[in-house]
Amino acid sequence: MSRLPRLLLPGVPLHIIQRGHNRQPCFFIDSDYLVYLEWLSKHASAVACSIHAYVLMTNHVHILASFDDVMLAPELMRRLGQQYTRYLNKRLGRTGSIWEGRYWSHPVPTERYLLTCQRYVEANPVRAAMCWHQRDYRWSSYLGNAGLGTDRLLCPHELYLRLGLSDVERHLNYQRLSDEALHQDELARFRSLMKETAPRGRPRKIAGI
């Protein structure tokens, strides 16, 4: 099967999703999440990538990021995916890829869409019934973006910075914004984009993301 070309637009953030092979878990214990985040920080810095939001689910990852050179997005995911695979295979005493092959990505081009995408990413554990509120899930960017914890991995987007004149004001406004449930049409838009850009030859079922 041929592959759909990636849509990479200069100066436009990307929403990236990478899944575990056959939807199998890719994180098992706390140290797995910590190692992944450490290497995400390392490799993002190496390719001049700014991380605005993320969530590490049991069997997949969401990342919202901007790149000085968006053509380096595949390089980030290649480095990160390979290094984490080597780590996990060594820890579990196994071989083979832990990822589902190609990662999914889509540009996030509009002002309204960016913060909606950021909220969508961070609310993933709530939609998956893993917690009642974003603040209850440890492995996402919500605590950092909401001012409820320190997250050195994050680099706020300009649109996030417009939420207030101070950190306190931004954090409070972001908490209020995140408490608003995403509309069904917004959720439908995300799912439609995922279907449209899914690699050919792979199942396009998107429940649970």
VMD Tcl script that draws the C-alpha trace (Angstrom):
set ca {
  {0.00 0.00 0.00}
  {1.19 3.53 -0.75}
  {1.65 5.98 2.07}
  {-0.20 9.24 2.45}
  {2.32 12.10 2.31}
  {2.77 14.02 5.52}
  {1.47 17.56 5.52}
  {4.25 19.71 7.03}
  {3.67 23.47 6.93}
  {6.50 25.86 7.92}
  {5.68 27.76 11.11}
  {2.58 25.69 11.85}
  {2.48 23.48 14.99}
  {1.91 19.74 14.66}
  {-0.39 17.42 16.57}
  {1.46 14.08 16.67}
  {0.17 10.69 17.79}
  {2.20 7.50 18.05}
  {0.60 4.20 19.02}
  {1.88 0.99 20.50}
  {2.09 -1.93 18.06}
  {-1.33 -3.60 17.72}
  {-2.53 -1.14 20.39}
  {-0.42 -2.95 22.97}
  {0.95 -1.07 26.02}
  {4.17 0.89 25.61}
  {4.33 2.15 29.22}
  {4.18 -0.20 32.19}
  {5.79 1.40 35.25}
  {6.56 4.96 36.36}
  {10.16 4.81 35.17}
  {8.97 4.11 31.60}
  {7.05 7.39 31.52}
  {9.95 9.28 33.10}
  {12.48 7.89 30.63}
  {10.26 8.77 27.66}
  {9.79 12.35 28.87}
  {13.51 12.74 29.52}
  {14.35 11.68 25.97}
  {11.52 13.74 24.50}
  {13.10 16.78 26.16}
  {16.57 15.83 24.93}
  {15.63 15.16 21.32}
  {13.21 18.10 21.10}
  {16.06 20.39 22.11}
  {18.36 18.79 19.53}
  {15.97 19.55 16.63}
  {14.79 22.97 17.92}
  {11.31 21.76 18.81}
  {9.01 23.49 21.33}
  {6.61 21.19 23.21}
  {3.30 22.90 24.02}
  {1.32 19.93 25.29}
  {1.56 16.16 25.63}
  {-0.03 13.15 27.21}
  {1.42 9.67 27.68}
  {-1.37 7.11 27.67}
  {-0.83 3.43 28.34}
  {-0.60 2.49 24.67}
  {-0.14 5.74 22.77}
  {1.28 9.25 22.96}
  {-0.02 12.69 21.95}
  {2.38 15.60 21.38}
  {1.57 19.18 20.33}
  {4.74 20.90 19.17}
  {6.26 23.64 17.02}
  {9.50 23.32 15.07}
  {11.97 25.92 13.84}
  {12.22 23.59 10.83}
  {9.09 21.46 10.61}
  {10.87 19.07 8.25}
  {12.75 17.81 11.32}
  {9.56 16.44 12.89}
  {10.20 12.95 11.46}
  {13.74 13.08 12.84}
  {12.42 13.83 16.33}
  {10.03 10.90 16.24}
  {12.65 8.58 14.75}
  {15.23 9.37 17.45}
  {12.72 9.23 20.25}
  {11.00 6.08 19.05}
  {14.20 4.14 18.46}
  {15.81 5.08 21.75}
  {12.71 4.30 23.78}
  {12.28 0.98 21.95}
  {15.84 -0.06 22.81}
  {15.28 0.90 26.44}
  {11.98 -0.96 26.81}
  {13.11 -4.08 24.95}
  {16.20 -4.29 27.14}
  {14.17 -3.81 30.33}
  {11.58 -6.42 29.33}
  {14.05 -8.83 27.69}
  {12.35 -8.85 24.31}
  {12.90 -7.73 20.71}
  {10.97 -6.00 17.95}
  {9.31 -2.65 17.50}
  {6.92 -1.44 20.17}
  {5.37 1.13 17.82}
  {2.70 0.80 15.17}
  {5.02 1.87 12.36}
  {4.28 5.36 11.12}
  {3.19 7.99 13.57}
  {0.16 10.18 12.78}
  {0.52 13.94 12.46}
  {-1.52 16.91 11.33}
  {-0.80 20.67 11.25}
  {-2.68 22.89 13.69}
  {-3.11 26.06 11.62}
  {-5.72 28.25 13.28}
  {-5.65 30.32 16.46}
  {-8.82 28.82 17.85}
  {-7.79 25.30 16.90}
  {-4.44 25.40 18.71}
  {-5.77 25.86 22.24}
  {-8.61 23.48 21.46}
  {-6.05 20.89 20.37}
  {-4.01 21.51 23.53}
  {-7.10 20.91 25.67}
  {-8.02 17.85 23.59}
  {-4.59 16.32 24.19}
  {-4.64 16.92 27.95}
  {-8.23 15.70 28.38}
  {-7.43 12.31 26.83}
  {-7.24 10.49 30.19}
  {-10.64 11.91 31.17}
  {-12.25 10.71 27.93}
  {-10.66 7.30 28.52}
  {-12.18 7.21 32.04}
  {-8.74 6.96 33.64}
  {-9.41 9.94 35.92}
  {-12.11 12.45 36.78}
  {-10.14 15.58 35.88}
  {-6.97 16.41 33.98}
  {-5.23 17.44 37.21}
  {-5.55 13.85 38.48}
  {-3.39 12.41 35.69}
  {0.34 12.61 36.24}
  {1.66 11.95 32.73}
  {0.44 14.98 30.83}
  {1.27 18.65 30.39}
  {-1.90 19.84 32.14}
  {-0.32 20.41 35.56}
  {2.40 22.55 34.00}
  {0.09 24.53 31.72}
  {-2.41 25.05 34.55}
  {0.28 26.23 36.99}
  {-0.28 23.30 39.33}
  {3.24 21.97 38.97}
  {6.59 22.62 37.32}
  {7.17 21.12 33.87}
  {10.49 22.10 32.31}
  {9.62 20.26 29.12}
  {6.99 22.83 28.15}
  {7.50 25.89 25.98}
  {4.22 27.86 25.88}
  {2.88 28.89 22.49}
  {2.23 32.58 21.84}
  {-1.53 31.96 21.91}
  {-1.26 30.45 25.38}
  {0.75 33.48 26.55}
  {-2.12 35.74 25.44}
  {-4.36 34.20 28.11}
  {-3.05 36.68 30.69}
  {-0.55 39.38 31.55}
  {1.06 37.30 34.29}
  {1.69 33.64 34.97}
  {-1.00 33.61 37.66}
  {-3.59 35.13 35.33}
  {-2.68 32.76 32.50}
  {-2.84 29.73 34.75}
  {-6.25 30.64 36.13}
  {-7.65 31.39 32.69}
  {-6.25 28.15 31.35}
  {-7.81 26.19 34.21}
  {-11.19 27.79 33.46}
  {-10.80 27.11 29.74}
  {-9.86 23.48 30.37}
  {-12.85 22.97 32.63}
  {-15.11 23.67 29.66}
  {-15.96 20.42 27.90}
  {-15.07 20.21 24.24}
  {-18.11 20.41 21.99}
  {-19.10 17.32 20.07}
  {-18.41 19.07 16.77}
  {-14.86 19.81 17.95}
  {-14.32 16.16 18.91}
  {-15.76 15.11 15.57}
  {-13.32 17.38 13.78}
  {-10.33 15.79 15.50}
  {-11.55 12.31 14.69}
  {-12.22 13.27 11.09}
  {-8.69 14.63 10.70}
  {-7.26 11.42 12.15}
  {-9.21 9.31 9.68}
  {-8.16 11.48 6.74}
  {-4.45 11.32 7.59}
  {-4.20 7.73 8.86}
  {-1.61 5.65 6.94}
  {-3.16 3.61 4.13}
  {-3.45 -0.09 4.74}
  {-4.00 0.30 8.50}
  {-7.24 0.18 10.45}
  {-8.82 3.58 10.84}
  {-10.62 2.87 14.07}
  {-9.89 5.79 16.37}
  {-11.82 5.09 19.56}
  {-9.96 5.91 22.73}
  {-7.72 8.66 21.37}
}
mol new
graphics top color blue
foreach p $ca { graphics top sphere $p radius 0.5 }
foreach p [lrange $ca 0 end-1] q [lrange $ca 1 end] { graphics top cylinder $p $q radius 0.2 }
display resetview
